[in-house]
Amino acid sequence: MIKQIAPLAGRILLALIFIFSGFNKLTHFEGTAGYMAMHGLPLAHVLLVASIVIELGGGLMLLLGWHARIAAAAIFLFLIPVTLVFHNFCASKPPI
């Protein structure tokens, strides 16, 4: 039974991360756009709309199971540049 429930629970929980993140970007649009611009992204408003579409749309697609593989691939490809731009691993200090 756990083999049937675990993948569904994982997909739901993963989807909720992106749905909440996309909704947060939508409700705090100007602040998020300013944060993106502060990181040197050009056309921050356009990129923010694309981020919201990918996170909310992809998250809902994952949650509903509608073209879930396409949604997962889109989110995966989206996360690569986002991780590189917003998580500067070279600037972080190693733990003592």
Secondary structure, DSSP 8 states (H G I E B T S, - for coil): -HHHHHHHHHHHHHHHHHHHHHHHHHHTHHHHHHHHHHTT-TTHHHHHHHHHIIIIIHHHHHHHTTTHHHHHHHHHHHHHHHHHHH--TTTS----
